[in-house]
Amino acid sequence: MSRAWTDDENAYFTRLWNEGHAPESIGNMMALQGRPITAQTVKDRASHLQLPRRAPKPETYKHGWSLEAKAAIKQLWSEGYSATQIACKVHHLREGRITRNMIIGVVTRMNLPRRTPAAPKYTKPIKK
């Protein structure tokens, strides 16, 4: 079982939390004070001390697609571009790397029509 938190540790933790440090960095700074904790423990401790919750910063949220990006994907998909070509064309509309599979995922979630498989380029001749 871990030892109880001291008033000094609670005060230092609260100061770091109120200064806006990330949970990982708070854990590292607490480790320098002799109490190593994980990021999840930081979040739990902040809840225990009833510290104000932090709102996610919209500019750091990378998992969503903007309406502009979705419109561009829909337009390019309807024009017949491949998922790889679309990924190359819309990379500037979203932070981070965009892959073919990400485009396929967006197309699937938007319920855009599936493509018909391409005809084979070469067929083996039938032996008689």
Secondary structure in CASP SS format (residue, H / E / C, confidence):
PFRMAT SS
TARGET T0000
AUTHOR 0000-0000-0000
METHOD secondary structure of the structure
MODEL  1
M C 1.00
S C 1.00
R C 1.00
A C 1.00
W C 1.00
T C 1.00
D H 1.00
D H 1.00
E H 1.00
N H 1.00
A H 1.00
Y H 1.00
F H 1.00
T H 1.00
R H 1.00
L H 1.00
W H 1.00
N H 1.00
E H 1.00
G C 1.00
H C 1.00
A C 1.00
P H 1.00
E H 1.00
S H 1.00
I H 1.00
G H 1.00
N H 1.00
M H 1.00
M H 1.00
A H 1.00
L H 1.00
Q C 1.00
G C 1.00
R C 1.00
P C 1.00
I C 1.00
T C 1.00
A H 1.00
Q H 1.00
T H 1.00
V H 1.00
K H 1.00
D H 1.00
R H 1.00
A H 1.00
S H 1.00
H H 1.00
L C 1.00
Q C 1.00
L C 1.00
P C 1.00
R C 1.00
R C 1.00
A C 1.00
P C 1.00
K C 1.00
P H 1.00
E H 1.00
T H 1.00
Y C 1.00
K C 1.00
H C 1.00
G C 1.00
W C 1.00
S C 1.00
L H 1.00
E H 1.00
A H 1.00
K H 1.00
A H 1.00
A H 1.00
I H 1.00
K H 1.00
Q H 1.00
L H 1.00
W H 1.00
S H 1.00
E C 1.00
G C 1.00
Y C 1.00
S C 1.00
A H 1.00
T H 1.00
Q H 1.00
I H 1.00
A H 1.00
C H 1.00
K H 1.00
V C 1.00
H H 1.00
H H 1.00
L H 1.00
R C 1.00
E C 1.00
G C 1.00
R C 1.00
I C 1.00
T C 1.00
R H 1.00
N H 1.00
M H 1.00
I H 1.00
I H 1.00
G H 1.00
V H 1.00
V H 1.00
T H 1.00
R H 1.00
M C 1.00
N C 1.00
L C 1.00
P C 1.00
R C 1.00
R C 1.00
T C 1.00
P C 1.00
A C 1.00
A C 1.00
P C 1.00
K C 1.00
Y C 1.00
T C 1.00
K C 1.00
P C 1.00
I C 1.00
K C 1.00
K C 1.00
END
